[in-house]
Amino acid sequence: MSTKDNKGTAVITGASSGIGAVYADRLAGQGYDLVLVARRADRLQEVADRLAYAYGRKVKTIVADLAGDSDLRRVEQAIAADESVTLLVNNAGMGGLQVIAEADADSAERMIKVNVIALTRLTRAVLPGLLARNRGAIVNIASVVAYGIAVGGIYSGTKAYVVNFTEALQSEVAGTEVRAQVVLPGPIRTEFWDVSGINLDRINQDWVMTADDLVDAALAGFAQGETVTAPGLADPAGLDTYLGARDHFYGSLFAGKPAARYAI
């Protein structure tokens, strides 16, 4: 692929397998150089070598555990200093659907660090440069459970943060050439389930999507200008209705005194 095809550098976290590895493949094919971040050095290098050979792009790897403070700051510093970065895909994440009373506190803290803290800090690391260059995008991977609170309150809570954070970010960068997108996967057939200790076979298989289909749909949604991309949603009017009702509800919350039903 020639130099003229270069779209800058895409940073992808959780890139050693699953959704992250597919993003790396697709973006390299579109003309991006890559910075791939993940914990597993051997798997990460395998992905990097394969993509460098297949697409002729520059591929750098950073082995890091984003739940660790020192590793996270090392990644922050590296991507903040790289003026070629035009795209950040915050894909790294941890899952688990434990009820709150039974969740392991240390595991919950680790999940919050990866799903919320790392995503926020890495976004903050690249955003000033993207705005200064007036070019680029940040893609955050959330989950459909961001909109459902029946199970996994800690996990769904972290993903609700990702949705709200990304929508606010898009509002803040409106009027520039920088964009934000949040992607809402349902169950995806990846190693995520094994790591999370959840048996994917117990889930309705009609709900399960491949990582390839998920990423291809997410990229199509990005090309169509979507801020919120729900690949499994057949009728986008449903999302528009939900967001409209949410905005109306939000606007009705502001008042100078309690509502009459509280009899104060």
C-alpha positions, 0 to 999 in steps of 0.5 A: 500500500502506498504512502498516499493511502496512509490515514495516520496511526490507529491506536487499538487497545485489547488488540491481541484477539477478538474485536480488537484484532478485527479492528486492527485488520480492517484499519490496516486494510484501510491504510492506517499504521497501527499501535496495538496494546494488549497484555499478552505479548505473544498473541499481540506480536502474532497479530502485529506480524501478520498485519505488517506482512499482509498490508505493509503498514507500520505496526508497533506493539505496547504490552501493557495491563491497563488496570495497572497504574504504571502500564496505563501511564506508559501507554498514555505518554506514548500515544500523547507524544505520537503526532501521527495518531488520528484514531483511538479505539478503546476496546480493552475491557473486562466483563462479569455479570455477578450480582453486586453483593456477591462480586469480588471487590478486587475484581470489580475495582479492576473492571472499573479501572479497565472499562472506565479509568483507562478509557478516560485517561487514554481519551484524554491523552490523545484528544488535545493532539487531535483537536490541535491537528483538527483531525481524527476520531475516538471510538469507544466499545460499550455494550448493549447492557449499558441500557439494561440494569437487570444483571451485572450492575457493576459491568453494566454501570461501567458501560453506561459510563462509556455511552454517556462519556462518548455522547458528551465527548461528541457534543464537545467536539462538534464543529471540529473535524474530530469525531466520537463514536460509541459501539454497542455490541451484544454477545460476540463470539470471542475469548471475552466470555472464557476470560469472564467465566461466562458460558456463551452457549447458555445465551440465546444463539440468535443473539450472538454475533461474530467479531467480524460482523460487529466491526464491519457494522461499526465501521459502516456506522462510523462512515454514515456519521453515527455517534451511537452504533448498535449493530444488532438494532434492526430499526434505528428509529427505536434508538432515535425514539429512546434518545428523544424521550431521554432528552425530554425527560432530562429537560423536565428534571430541573425545577426550583422546588420539589414536585407536588407529589412530595407534599413539601 
